[in-house]
Amino acid sequence: MSKLKKMLGIMLVLTLVTVLAACGKSNESATGDNGGKGEGTDGGAKEIYFLNFKPEIAEVYEKIAKDYEAETGVKVKVVTAASGTYETKLKSEISKKDAPTIFQINGPVGYQAWKDYALDLKDTKLYSYLSDPSLAVTSEDGVYGIPYVVEGYGIIYNDAIMQKYFALPDKAVSISSASEINNFDTLKAVVEDMTAKKEQLDIKGVFASTSLGAGEQWRWQTHLANLPLYYEFKDNTEFDNTVLAGLAADEVQFKYNEYYKNIFDLYTNNSVTKGTLLGGKSVADSMAEFALGQVAMVQNGNWAWGQINEVGGNVVKAEDIKFLPIYTGMSGEEKQGLAIGTENYLSINSKVSPEKQQASIEFLEWLFTSDKGKAYVTQELGFIAPFNTFNEDEKPADPLAREVMTWMEKDVTSVPWTFAAFPSEEFKNQFGDALLQYVQGNQAWDEVVKVFTDSWKAEKAK
């Protein structure tokens, strides 16, 4: 009898173990594609996973995650990749059971690598909030990357000097403010007349020095060169965007080189420094010239406010610092905006459960639309966020950052950062050196064009 009881007891235990195991499997399978860690019993996700790209703001994201969980009950797991290791970390994490639900791609190039994991976001509120929808990473009719921080560059001008010029009774133009300049011909007329009247305006030149010293050429061999190649690659209808067209181009024509020459000549011919001396000029020199009121204009980006504001003796007031697009003479450029871009785009993992996808989208929408989220964005993350959900009081205090946001909201087309497709630093340096030879009178423009096209082809071949 005792043996029978023992056998029955063992059978009962085995039965209970089997039932419990079955229940465990049933609960696990109900939680979603990736094991569903964090799926709630009500069908909504209770945990999402953000793989952060920027180590310098990891602590801020941790604070954001805690506040969001306290407010919504949804836990945001924040993992930050070490500097320079993001792609490696993403490859490692994306294949795990508990994969990132929000990750970052590096624009169109990054999308090509991660398109199998990028959810189409075209019907989300997040996409509809973009001030400039053209900044998103798209493919055919889909939207797969949402920019979350942007920068912009163009021609920075001191409006105090410009107002002084437009108040002159003998000015050679009919317009009455710098805001009315919307093409190269008008810009050229204003600049050349200002040069003729520079003593009346108490300036040494209209433009700051075109820095062409070694290591100081990036504003011309990269940022300025962006414009003609944007237009050249835009003509290639095989590609959704100009970066991909550039990456596929083994050769370039430098088709719009004359338009580049238009603005480059305008800079150097109406500058505080003669062309023969530009090989000794740095970006810091040109920003100091602008800050000290010696010139009215300088090409640079919104990051330059710190340089301007920190110059000893700076006379440029924050309310007087403005942006103009870089006009070159292209047809239809009246609708051209600043060169605005980023290497930072957010994507949602298409392989996780729909509940986690929706929860991830809702977190991002909270970050960029709620009062608490927006305060984090502007005050602690320090982003120029490209969303129309930020009012005037919520925009960065930096005047150039505010200008970028203002231009993004205008009825113009921003010029994307096509220079992401440039083949190498060597290509840029060879072009920059050729520009120096040109302004010093040692090389004809046709030779500069040849250096550009030959160097592109050679660097691509490598």
NORURVEN-V675778 format. One record per residue. N is the residue number from 1. RES is the residue in one small letter. OMEGA is omega in whole degrees, 0 to 359 (999 if undefined). D_FIRST is the distance of its C-alpha to the first C-alpha in Angstrom with 1 decimal. Layout:
BEGIN
n->[N,N]
res->[RES,RES]
omega->[OMEGA,OMEGA]
d_first->[D_FIRST,D_FIRST]
END
This chain:
BEGIN
n->[1,2,3,4,5,6,7,8,9,10,11,12,13,14,15,16,17,18,19,20,21,22,23,24,25,26,27,28,29,30,31,32,33,34,35,36,37,38,39,40,41,42,43,44,45,46,47,48,49,50,51,52,53,54,55,56,57,58,59,60,61,62,63,64,65,66,67,68,69,70,71,72,73,74,75,76,77,78,79,80,81,82,83,84,85,86,87,88,89,90,91,92,93,94,95,96,97,98,99,100,101,102,103,104,105,106,107,108,109,110,111,112,113,114,115,116,117,118,119,120,121,122,123,124,125,126,127,128,129,130,131,132,133,134,135,136,137,138,139,140,141,142,143,144,145,146,147,148,149,150,151,152,153,154,155,156,157,158,159,160,161,162,163,164,165,166,167,168,169,170,171,172,173,174,175,176,177,178,179,180,181,182,183,184,185,186,187,188,189,190,191,192,193,194,195,196,197,198,199,200,201,202,203,204,205,206,207,208,209,210,211,212,213,214,215,216,217,218,219,220,221,222,223,224,225,226,227,228,229,230,231,232,233,234,235,236,237,238,239,240,241,242,243,244,245,246,247,248,249,250,251,252,253,254,255,256,257,258,259,260,261,262,263,264,265,266,267,268,269,270,271,272,273,274,275,276,277,278,279,280,281,282,283,284,285,286,287,288,289,290,291,292,293,294,295,296,297,298,299,300,301,302,303,304,305,306,307,308,309,310,311,312,313,314,315,316,317,318,319,320,321,322,323,324,325,326,327,328,329,330,331,332,333,334,335,336,337,338,339,340,341,342,343,344,345,346,347,348,349,350,351,352,353,354,355,356,357,358,359,360,361,362,363,364,365,366,367,368,369,370,371,372,373,374,375,376,377,378,379,380,381,382,383,384,385,386,387,388,389,390,391,392,393,394,395,396,397,398,399,400,401,402,403,404,405,406,407,408,409,410,411,412,413,414,415,416,417,418,419,420,421,422,423,424,425,426,427,428,429,430,431,432,433,434,435,436,437,438,439,440,441,442,443,444,445,446,447,448,449,450,451,452,453,454,455,456,457,458,459,460,461,462]
res->[m,s,k,l,k,k,m,l,g,i,m,l,v,l,t,l,v,t,v,l,a,a,c,g,k,s,n,e,s,a,t,g,d,n,g,g,k,g,e,g,t,d,g,g,a,k,e,i,y,f,l,n,f,k,p,e,i,a,e,v,y,e,k,i,a,k,d,y,e,a,e,t,g,v,k,v,k,v,v,t,a,a,s,g,t,y,e,t,k,l,k,s,e,i,s,k,k,d,a,p,t,i,f,q,i,n,g,p,v,g,y,q,a,w,k,d,y,a,l,d,l,k,d,t,k,l,y,s,y,l,s,d,p,s,l,a,v,t,s,e,d,g,v,y,g,i,p,y,v,v,e,g,y,g,i,i,y,n,d,a,i,m,q,k,y,f,a,l,p,d,k,a,v,s,i,s,s,a,s,e,i,n,n,f,d,t,l,k,a,v,v,e,d,m,t,a,k,k,e,q,l,d,i,k,g,v,f,a,s,t,s,l,g,a,g,e,q,w,r,w,q,t,h,l,a,n,l,p,l,y,y,e,f,k,d,n,t,e,f,d,n,t,v,l,a,g,l,a,a,d,e,v,q,f,k,y,n,e,y,y,k,n,i,f,d,l,y,t,n,n,s,v,t,k,g,t,l,l,g,g,k,s,v,a,d,s,m,a,e,f,a,l,g,q,v,a,m,v,q,n,g,n,w,a,w,g,q,i,n,e,v,g,g,n,v,v,k,a,e,d,i,k,f,l,p,i,y,t,g,m,s,g,e,e,k,q,g,l,a,i,g,t,e,n,y,l,s,i,n,s,k,v,s,p,e,k,q,q,a,s,i,e,f,l,e,w,l,f,t,s,d,k,g,k,a,y,v,t,q,e,l,g,f,i,a,p,f,n,t,f,n,e,d,e,k,p,a,d,p,l,a,r,e,v,m,t,w,m,e,k,d,v,t,s,v,p,w,t,f,a,a,f,p,s,e,e,f,k,n,q,f,g,d,a,l,l,q,y,v,q,g,n,q,a,w,d,e,v,v,k,v,f,t,d,s,w,k,a,e,k,a,k]
omega->[180,178,180,178,181,180,179,178,178,180,179,178,181,179,179,178,181,180,179,179,179,178,179,179,181,179,182,183,181,188,174,189,185,182,173,178,179,176,180,179,178,178,178,180,178,176,174,188,180,176,187,182,191,180,186,180,181,182,178,178,177,178,178,182,180,179,181,179,179,183,189,184,180,180,175,176,180,174,183,177,175,182,177,184,189,182,179,180,180,178,180,187,188,182,182,179,177,187,174,175,175,178,184,172,182,176,182,179,178,179,179,180,188,185,179,182,186,180,176,185,187,182,181,173,181,179,182,180,181,176,180,183,181,180,182,174,183,173,187,182,185,177,190,178,180,178,180,174,183,171,180,175,181,177,177,177,177,186,177,178,181,178,177,178,185,176,180,181,183,179,188,182,183,181,186,177,180,181,178,177,181,174,185,183,179,178,181,181,180,184,182,177,177,177,179,184,187,178,177,182,180,175,180,179,180,181,172,184,174,188,181,173,179,181,183,189,191,180,185,182,177,187,180,179,178,187,181,180,172,181,178,181,177,179,181,186,179,188,180,181,189,178,179,177,179,179,181,186,175,178,173,177,194,188,184,182,181,178,173,182,179,186,179,176,180,177,189,181,182,187,175,184,178,182,183,183,188,178,180,183,181,175,179,177,184,179,176,178,179,183,183,177,180,181,182,188,175,175,175,183,184,177,185,182,179,178,182,187,184,178,177,182,180,180,182,179,182,183,181,184,188,179,165,170,177,181,184,182,179,177,178,185,175,178,179,178,177,172,186,182,180,171,188,181,178,176,177,183,181,184,179,183,177,179,180,177,182,179,179,178,181,177,181,178,175,183,186,179,182,179,182,180,182,177,176,184,186,188,184,175,177,184,157,183,187,184,182,180,181,177,185,182,184,179,179,180,179,185,179,175,178,177,178,181,178,180,179,182,179,180,179,180,177,178,182,181,182,181,174,180,181,192,183,173,180,176,181,182,178,177,179,179,178,177,178,178,180,183,176,177,183,184,177,181,178,179,177,179,180,176,181,185,180,181,177,182,182,181,176,181,179,999]
d_first->[0.0,3.8,5.4,5.1,6.3,8.7,9.9,10.6,12.3,14.4,15.5,16.5,18.5,20.2,21.1,22.7,24.6,25.9,27.1,28.7,30.4,31.7,33.1,34.7,36.4,37.5,39.2,40.8,42.3,43.8,45.8,48.6,50.0,49.7,46.2,47.9,47.6,49.2,48.9,48.4,46.2,49.4,50.4,53.0,52.9,52.3,53.3,56.1,57.4,61.1,62.2,65.4,68.4,70.5,69.3,72.2,70.8,67.1,67.0,68.7,66.1,63.3,65.1,65.5,61.8,60.9,63.3,62.2,58.5,59.5,61.6,59.3,55.8,56.0,55.5,58.1,56.9,60.1,60.2,63.6,64.7,66.8,70.5,71.2,67.6,66.9,66.8,64.5,62.2,62.2,61.3,58.4,57.1,57.7,55.1,52.3,49.6,51.2,54.7,57.9,58.7,62.3,64.3,67.9,70.1,73.5,75.5,76.1,75.3,72.0,71.2,71.7,69.1,66.5,67.4,64.0,62.5,65.2,64.7,67.7,68.9,71.9,70.5,69.5,71.4,71.4,73.7,75.8,76.5,78.3,81.9,82.8,80.3,82.0,80.4,76.9,75.5,75.7,75.2,76.6,75.5,72.7,72.6,70.3,71.6,72.9,75.3,74.4,77.3,80.7,84.0,87.4,90.8,94.4,97.8,97.6,100.7,102.3,103.2,105.7,107.8,107.4,108.6,111.6,112.4,112.0,114.3,117.1,120.0,120.8,117.3,117.4,114.5,114.1,110.6,110.1,106.7,104.4,101.7,104.1,103.9,101.7,103.1,104.7,108.3,108.2,106.5,109.1,111.9,110.6,109.9,113.2,115.1,113.2,114.2,117.8,117.5,115.3,118.0,118.1,114.3,114.4,111.9,112.2,110.6,108.5,105.5,103.9,104.1,102.3,100.4,100.6,100.0,97.3,93.9,95.5,95.9,92.7,94.3,96.4,94.6,91.3,91.7,95.1,94.3,91.4,93.7,95.5,92.4,90.5,93.2,93.3,89.6,89.6,91.8,89.1,87.3,84.6,82.6,81.1,82.5,85.1,82.8,81.1,84.5,85.7,82.7,83.5,87.2,88.2,91.8,93.5,97.0,97.5,98.8,99.7,101.1,104.4,102.5,100.9,104.4,105.7,103.5,103.6,107.4,107.5,105.4,107.5,110.9,110.4,108.7,109.5,109.5,111.4,109.6,110.9,109.1,105.7,104.3,104.2,102.6,99.0,96.8,97.1,100.9,100.9,98.5,100.8,103.8,102.2,100.9,104.4,106.1,108.0,106.7,105.5,102.7,100.1,97.4,94.0,90.6,89.1,87.8,91.5,91.7,90.5,93.2,95.9,94.9,94.6,98.0,100.3,103.1,101.2,103.2,101.0,99.5,96.0,97.5,99.9,97.6,96.9,95.9,97.6,96.1,97.6,100.1,101.5,103.4,100.7,101.2,99.3,98.5,99.4,95.8,94.4,92.5,91.5,89.5,86.0,82.8,79.7,77.1,74.3,72.5,69.1,66.8,63.5,60.7,60.4,57.0,55.1,53.8,56.4,55.0,55.8,59.1,60.2,59.0,61.0,64.1,63.8,63.7,66.9,68.6,67.8,69.2,72.5,72.9,71.6,73.8,71.3,70.7,74.4,75.2,72.9,74.5,78.1,77.8,75.1,74.5,78.2,78.1,80.8,78.3,79.6,78.5,80.6,78.3,80.1,83.2,86.2,84.8,81.6,83.4,83.9,86.9,88.2,91.2,90.7,87.1,88.2,90.9,88.3,86.2,89.4,90.3,86.9,87.4,90.8,91.5,91.8,89.8,88.5,89.0,85.7,85.3,86.0,86.7,83.0,84.0,86.7,86.1,86.4,88.0,90.6,91.7,92.2,94.1,96.4,97.2,97.8,100.1,102.0,102.5,104.0,106.4,107.4,108.2,110.1,112.3,111.1,109.3,110.0,107.4,107.0,105.9,103.3,101.9,101.8,99.9,97.4,96.7,96.9,94.6,92.0,92.1,91.8,89.0,87.0,87.6,85.9]
END
